[in-house]
């Protein structure tokens, strides 16, 4: 058994999944609307910014949190962005499940 072949099989299965197909379709919808695309880009940019701050051991300021909540609120009111983010979350959950399965399989003790 070649571990790399199995990893490629898993990647192929993910690409062929209903969740990935849904994400791709919803991404196309968002990208056809410049306002929706900008809102999604702003949401992701702010999300990464806050995660970077937290990973560096710093605290997110109330102002930064308020800004993110404002963008998140706008994203939630935009149907195409909201649907895209929901589809994105479904795929992220699958990836987290895979990571958990691998971690548990390799746990020693």
Secondary structure, DSSP 4 states (H G I P E B T S, - for coil): --HHHHHHHHHHHHHTSHHHHHHHHHHHHHHTSHHHHHHHHHHHHHHHHHHHHHHTTPPPPHHHHHHHHHHHHHHHHSHHHHHHHHHHHHHHHHHHHHHHHHHHHH---
